[in-house]
């Protein structure tokens, strides 16, 4: 397997079967997992140096029309605390973030029907006019291609849309209310590419029904789509969902998956996710030492952070919060890195 890692690091493409074999071996062999992570770190440093891009996350709304089995925001969760930020509140988040040095804002939210194209266009246009040197990333779920085009024209630059599961049966089991399945999700990703966005894909690790073969299929799909961003984090349960009693995703398998994603897509923007930081106290550092090069501190108003509960006990304070930038800088310094507050665009 050492030779397989070396081949992957040298640019050789592996098929899903080979990727699955590597993932299995890496979760069982400490030395192999470390070798995989070392190559991923070397690749990331060649591309990005020692800077970790910092994005300001603004969680627009905890309302969602979808009923995904794993998500605490699912419409069937009657105990969820719902909120919507006003456009003025979003702009206040941006003002504070810009003052702190952020030059990328990430607007994330459930698929909230009140977020019409017109409302989002006005908000994004205002952000673009006020902060012309900042990048705007959206993570607002499945929309029409016309909607994506309108939001791009208003000033958005990037769009995160995790594909969640390349395997059709697994996708359907996690999204029982989806009418179009994984085919519809991938059609949205293709639409985003046609619209000119930098596009992000990704998946959870360890969700019920997922096998290592499924993860290997996900990695092969991400590589084939050549997306600019890859979001990978462990599954974390929420008690008020059908998967609330399931175990969290495996840390080693998550780190191995992140490392392989880096080697498959050397230039990709890969976050060390909040889910990793929630799973393990050193999770963010472990992600970076597996090839990740992005961190997204929370810029949302303090009174709503706990309400955006996709999973429970989400890390959204301290070093996960925008006001904790100094603490985050110190943590990155401990492993030889530093915060990079530039836009951090994908380098084609």
GIZI-V305137 format. One record per backbone hydrogen bond with DSSP energy under -0.5 kcal/mol. NH is the residue of the N-H (numbers start at 1). CO is the residue of the C=O. If there is no record, write none. Layout:
((NH & CO) (NH & CO))
This chain:
((5 & 1) (6 & 2) (7 & 3) (8 & 4) (9 & 5) (10 & 6) (11 & 8) (12 & 7) (19 & 15) (20 & 16) (21 & 17) (22 & 18) (23 & 19) (24 & 20) (25 & 21) (26 & 22) (27 & 23) (28 & 24) (28 & 25) (29 & 25) (30 & 28) (33 & 29) (34 & 30) (35 & 31) (36 & 32) (37 & 33) (38 & 34) (39 & 35) (40 & 36) (41 & 37) (42 & 38) (43 & 39) (44 & 40) (45 & 41) (46 & 42) (47 & 43) (48 & 44) (49 & 45) (51 & 48) (52 & 338) (53 & 51) (53 & 293) (54 & 340) (55 & 53) (55 & 295) (56 & 104) (57 & 55) (57 & 297) (58 & 106) (60 & 58) (60 & 108) (62 & 83) (63 & 83) (65 & 111) (69 & 174) (71 & 68) (72 & 310) (74 & 71) (75 & 66) (77 & 74) (78 & 76) (80 & 77) (82 & 80) (85 & 60) (90 & 86) (91 & 87) (92 & 88) (93 & 89) (94 & 90) (95 & 91) (96 & 92) (97 & 93) (98 & 94) (99 & 95) (100 & 96) (101 & 97) (101 & 98) (102 & 97) (105 & 135) (106 & 56) (107 & 105) (107 & 137) (108 & 58) (108 & 106) (109 & 139) (110 & 61) (112 & 110) (113 & 111) (115 & 112) (116 & 114) (120 & 116) (121 & 117) (122 & 118) (123 & 119) (124 & 120) (125 & 121) (126 & 122) (127 & 123) (128 & 124) (129 & 125) (130 & 126) (131 & 127) (132 & 129) (134 & 131) (135 & 103) (137 & 105) (137 & 135) (138 & 158) (139 & 107) (148 & 144) (149 & 145) (150 & 146) (151 & 147) (152 & 148) (153 & 149) (154 & 150) (155 & 151) (155 & 152) (156 & 151) (157 & 136) (158 & 136) (159 & 198) (160 & 138) (161 & 159) (161 & 200) (163 & 202) (164 & 202) (165 & 163) (171 & 167) (172 & 168) (173 & 169) (174 & 170) (175 & 171) (178 & 175) (184 & 180) (185 & 181) (186 & 182) (187 & 183) (188 & 184) (189 & 185) (190 & 186) (191 & 187) (192 & 188) (193 & 189) (194 & 190) (195 & 191) (196 & 192) (196 & 193) (197 & 192) (198 & 157) (199 & 197) (200 & 159) (201 & 229) (203 & 231) (205 & 233) (206 & 204) (210 & 207) (215 & 211) (216 & 212) (217 & 213) (218 & 214) (219 & 215) (220 & 216) (221 & 217) (222 & 218) (223 & 219) (224 & 220) (225 & 221) (226 & 222) (227 & 222) (228 & 199) (229 & 199) (230 & 269) (231 & 201) (232 & 230) (233 & 203) (235 & 205) (241 & 238) (243 & 69) (244 & 241) (246 & 243) (249 & 235) (254 & 250) (255 & 251) (256 & 252) (257 & 253) (258 & 254) (259 & 255) (260 & 256) (261 & 257) (262 & 258) (263 & 259) (264 & 260) (265 & 261) (268 & 265) (269 & 228) (270 & 268) (271 & 230) (271 & 269) (272 & 294) (273 & 271) (277 & 273) (278 & 274) (279 & 275) (280 & 276) (283 & 280) (286 & 282) (287 & 283) (288 & 284) (289 & 285) (290 & 287) (291 & 288) (292 & 287) (293 & 270) (294 & 270) (295 & 53) (297 & 55) (297 & 295) (298 & 320) (299 & 57) (299 & 297) (300 & 57) (304 & 301) (305 & 301) (307 & 304) (308 & 304) (308 & 305) (309 & 307) (310 & 308) (312 & 237) (314 & 311) (316 & 314) (320 & 317) (321 & 318) (322 & 298) (324 & 321) (325 & 322) (328 & 324) (329 & 325) (330 & 326) (331 & 327) (332 & 328) (333 & 329) (334 & 330) (335 & 331) (335 & 332) (336 & 333) (337 & 332) (338 & 50) (340 & 52) (341 & 339) (348 & 346))
